[in-house]
Amino acid sequence: MSKKENEEILEMDKRIISRRMLAGELSEKDLQAALKKLPDVGDNVEEISLEESEIK
């Protein structure tokens, strides 16, 4: 898989990825390789909690 194809996969919606996999245009191996290249942004999360009275 070329770098360009790899970048295109990472920009796709999961429905498009599923459709391409069903059509044989994308393999599970290629998808997993592309996903492994994504950066870990877990440290950027901000936890929030809503009290029941705040939801209404």
N, C-alpha and C positions, 0 to 999 in steps of 0.2 A: 504494500500500500504506500502510495506516495505521500509526501508531507502535505500537499494540497488536499488530497482526499481525506487525510487524517483531520485536518482543520475543519473541513466541511462536515464531517461526522460530529464533531464537538459542537457545532453551531446548530445542529438539527434538533427538531422536536422529537420526542420519543415515539410519536405516531409515525413519523417519516422513517425513523430508524427501524421500527417494526416492519413497515411496508417494504423497505429495502432488503431486510433480512429474509422476509417471506419470498421475495422475488429472486433471491440468490445474489443480489448485488453487493451484499455486505455479509461477512461471516462473523460468527460469535467471537472468534479469535481476534479479528480486526477491531471489533467494537471494544473488547476488553483491553486491548493494547492502547487504544485511544483514550479510554477512560482512566487508565493508569497514569496517563500524562497530565491529567487535570491537577491543578494545585490543591493542596489541603487548605481550606479556608475556615476550618472549624473554630479557629481562635477568634474569628471575626463576629461570632454570634453574640447577641445581646438577649439575655433572658428577661422576659416580662411576665408578670402575673396579673390576672384580672380578677378582681373580686366580683362576686355575682351581682352586686349592686351597680358595678361599673359597666356591665354588659348591656343592661337595659337601656 
